[in-house]
């Protein structure tokens, strides 16, 4: 950056060298962490494909996403531009065939296309590669935005929340599922809390539905939401399901 270069040029040589070395080390750590994260995520999807006998199973998404949306059928998607942020390669929107356009947004979309080609081209979705800085879609483009336990996978959390809001149309619907209080890991660098989500994302939306539930130890992960038996103790690991609407031209701080 120009200002950084000007400042560096005024420093003594030993200090200048130390600062440049530190910048290089920080960059190396980020690159290394990104590599580990993406390799781990791809390894997971390879193992999932093996479990699914070479063809990703995706029928379960309809039940889960309709539950998140609190809709009984897919008619609410009719004629809409529908997106799923952090979609993975499994065909999360194949069920939504009443939509005008279905877009799966993922930082690894190009890698999925290379590794899981036959599956990807069979899903009748557009797979779009995002970065950690921008979702390459026009502003106010998406009518309905889903995200299913994916936003904790990003490094630049505030930036990506802003991008989700930017591409959602005024009056558009946001439907999200979030892991709460889950320890950060290589693949999920964000530990999400209700406050963090409200500050960075939900405060910019009009909330229509806000549901919390405990994490089930095994079996049907989202059963409490789907059968109406959810309970939650603040601070525990669990899930948050939100349906909200973007009103007007939402102004987001960078």
C-alpha positions in Angstrom: 0.0 0.0 0.0 1.4 3.5 -0.9 1.0 5.0 2.6 2.7 1.9 4.2 5.6 2.2 1.7 6.1 5.9 2.5 6.2 5.2 6.3 8.6 2.3 5.8 11.0 4.5 3.8 11.4 6.9 6.7 12.5 4.1 9.2 16.0 3.0 10.0 17.1 0.0 7.9 17.1 -2.6 10.8 13.6 -1.7 11.8 12.4 -1.6 8.2 13.8 -5.1 7.7 12.1 -6.4 10.9 8.7 -5.0 9.9 8.9 -6.4 6.4 9.9 -9.8 7.8 6.9 -9.7 10.2 4.6 -8.8 7.3 5.9 -11.7 5.3 5.5 -14.1 8.3 1.9 -13.0 8.8 1.1 -13.5 5.1 2.7 -16.9 5.2 0.5 -17.9 8.2 -2.7 -16.8 6.4 -1.8 -18.7 3.2 -0.9 -21.8 5.2 -4.2 -21.6 7.2 -6.2 -21.1 4.1 -4.6 -24.1 2.5 -5.2 -26.3 5.5 -8.8 -25.1 5.7 -9.6 -25.8 2.0 -7.8 -29.1 2.0 -9.7 -30.2 5.1 -13.1 -29.2 3.6 -12.3 -31.0 0.3 -11.3 -34.1 2.2 -14.6 -34.0 4.0 -16.6 -33.9 0.8 -14.5 -36.7 -0.7 -15.3 -38.9 2.2 -19.0 -37.9 2.0 -19.0 -38.8 -1.7 -17.6 -42.2 -0.8 -20.3 -42.7 1.8 -22.9 -41.7 -0.8 -21.5 -44.3 -3.3 -20.3 -41.8 -5.9 -23.4 -39.6 -6.2 -24.0 -37.0 -3.5 -27.4 -37.5 -1.7 -29.3 -34.3 -1.3 -33.0 -35.2 -0.8 -32.7 -34.1 2.9 -32.2 -30.5 2.0 -35.8 -29.9 1.1 -37.1 -30.9 4.5 -34.4 -28.9 6.3 -34.7 -25.7 4.2 -38.4 -25.7 4.2 -38.2 -26.1 8.0 -35.8 -23.1 8.2 -38.2 -21.1 6.0 -41.3 -22.2 7.9 -42.9 -23.1 4.6 -44.9 -26.2 3.8 -43.8 -26.4 0.1 -41.5 -24.8 -2.4 -44.1 -22.5 -4.0 -42.6 -19.5 -2.2 -39.5 -19.9 -4.4 -41.5 -19.6 -7.7 -40.0 -17.1 -10.1 -37.4 -16.1 -7.6 -33.6 -15.8 -7.7 -32.5 -18.1 -4.9 -29.0 -18.5 -3.5 -27.3 -20.6 -0.9 -24.2 -19.2 0.7 -21.6 -21.8 1.6 -23.5 -24.4 -0.4 -20.9 -27.2 -0.7 -20.9 -29.6 -3.7 -23.9 -31.6 -2.8 -26.7 -29.9 -4.6 -28.4 -28.1 -1.7 -31.0 -26.3 -4.0 -31.8 -29.2 -6.4 -35.2 -29.4 -4.7 -36.1 -25.8 -5.5 -37.1 -26.3 -9.1 -39.8 -23.6 -8.9 -37.2 -20.9 -8.7 -36.2 -18.8 -11.7 -32.5 -19.3 -10.9 -30.6 -21.3 -8.2 -27.1 -20.2 -7.2 -24.7 -22.1 -5.0 -22.1 -19.7 -3.6 -18.9 -21.2 -2.3 -15.2 -20.3 -2.1 -14.4 -23.8 -3.4 -16.9 -23.8 -6.3 -14.1 -24.2 -8.9 -12.5 -27.0 -7.0 -15.9 -28.8 -6.7 -16.4 -28.5 -10.4 -13.0 -30.1 -11.0 -13.3 -32.9 -8.5 -17.0 -33.7 -8.5 -17.8 -32.8 -12.1 -20.6 -35.3 -12.8 -22.4 -34.4 -9.7 -22.0 -30.6 -10.1 -23.4 -30.6 -13.7 -26.4 -32.7 -12.7 -27.7 -30.3 -10.1 -29.4 -27.7 -12.3 -27.7 -25.0 -10.2 -25.2 -22.3 -11.0 -22.1 -22.8 -8.8 -20.4 -19.5 -8.2 -17.0 -19.0 -6.7 -16.9 -16.4 -3.9 -13.7 -15.0 -2.3 -13.2 -13.9 1.3 -13.7 -10.3 0.1 -16.6 -10.4 -2.5 -19.4 -12.4 -3.8 -19.3 -11.7 -7.6 -22.9 -10.8 -8.1 -24.6 -7.4 -8.6 -26.1 -5.6 -5.6 -29.8 -6.2 -4.9 -29.8 -9.3 -7.1 -31.0 -12.2 -4.9 -34.7 -12.6 -3.8 -34.1 -15.4 -1.3 -30.8 -16.1 0.4 -30.2 -19.3 2.4 -27.2 -20.2 4.4 -27.0 -23.5 6.3 -24.3 -23.6 9.0 -21.7 -22.1 6.7 -21.0 -18.5 7.8 -18.7 -19.7 10.6 -16.4 -21.2 7.8 -15.3 -17.7 6.6 -12.2 -15.8 7.8 -13.5 -12.3 7.0 -16.8 -12.6 8.9 -17.8 -8.9 8.9 -17.0 -8.5 5.2 -18.9 -11.6 4.1 -21.9 -10.6 6.2 -21.9 -7.3 4.4 -21.7 -9.1 1.0 -24.7 -11.3 1.8 -26.6 -8.1 2.7 -25.4 -6.3 -0.4 -26.6 -8.9 -2.9 -29.9 -9.4 -1.3 -32.7 -7.3 -2.8 -34.6 -4.8 -0.8 -37.7 -6.8 0.4 -35.7 -10.0 -0.1 -35.8 -12.8 2.4 -32.8 -14.1 4.4 -33.1 -17.6 5.8 -30.2 -18.8 7.9 -29.1 -21.6 10.2 -26.1 -20.9 12.5 -23.9 -23.0 14.8 -23.8 -21.3 18.2 -20.9 -21.4 20.7 -19.0 -24.0 18.7 -15.3 -23.8 19.3 -13.3 -22.4 16.4 -11.4 -24.9 14.3 -9.3 -25.0 11.1 -12.4 -25.3 8.9 -14.7 -23.2 11.1 -12.6 -20.2 12.3 -15.5 -18.3 13.7 -17.1 -19.0 17.1 -20.5 -17.6 16.7 -22.7 -16.1 19.5 -26.1 -14.5 19.3 -24.5 -11.0 19.9 -21.9 -11.4 17.1 -24.6 -12.5 14.7 -26.9 -9.6 15.7 -24.1 -7.0 15.5 -22.7 -8.1 12.1 -25.8 -9.4 10.2 -29.2 -9.5 11.9 -29.3 -5.9 13.1 -29.5 -4.9 9.4 -32.6 -7.1 8.8 -36.2 -7.1 9.9 -36.5 -10.3 11.9 -39.6 -12.4 11.2 -38.7 -15.6 13.0 -35.9 -16.3 15.6 -35.6 -19.9 16.9 -33.0 -21.4 19.2 -32.3 -25.1 20.0 -29.9 -27.3 21.8 -27.4 -29.4 19.9 -28.6 -33.0 19.7 -25.9 -35.5 20.7 -26.6 -37.8 17.7 -29.3 -38.8 15.2 -31.5 -36.2 13.6 -29.6 -32.9 14.2 -32.5 -30.5 13.5 -35.3 -32.6 14.9 -36.2 -30.2 17.7 -36.8 -27.4 15.1 -38.8 -29.7 12.8 -41.0 -31.2 15.5 -41.4 -28.1 17.7 -39.5 -29.4 20.8 -36.6 -27.0 20.8 -35.1 -25.7 24.0 -31.9 -23.8 24.6 -29.7 -22.5 27.5 -27.8 -19.3 26.6 -24.1 -20.0 26.3 -24.5 -23.7 25.4 -23.6 -25.1 22.0 -26.7 -25.1 19.8 -28.3 -23.7 16.7 -30.1 -20.5 15.7 -32.6 -20.5 12.8 -33.6 -17.1 11.5 -36.0 -15.8 8.8 -35.7 -12.1 8.1 -36.3 -9.5 5.5 -34.1 -6.7 4.0 -36.0 -3.4 4.1 -35.1 -0.6 1.8 -31.6 0.2 0.8 -29.7 -1.2 3.8 -26.6 0.8 4.6 -23.6 -1.4 5.7 -20.4 -0.1 7.3 -17.2 -1.5 5.9 
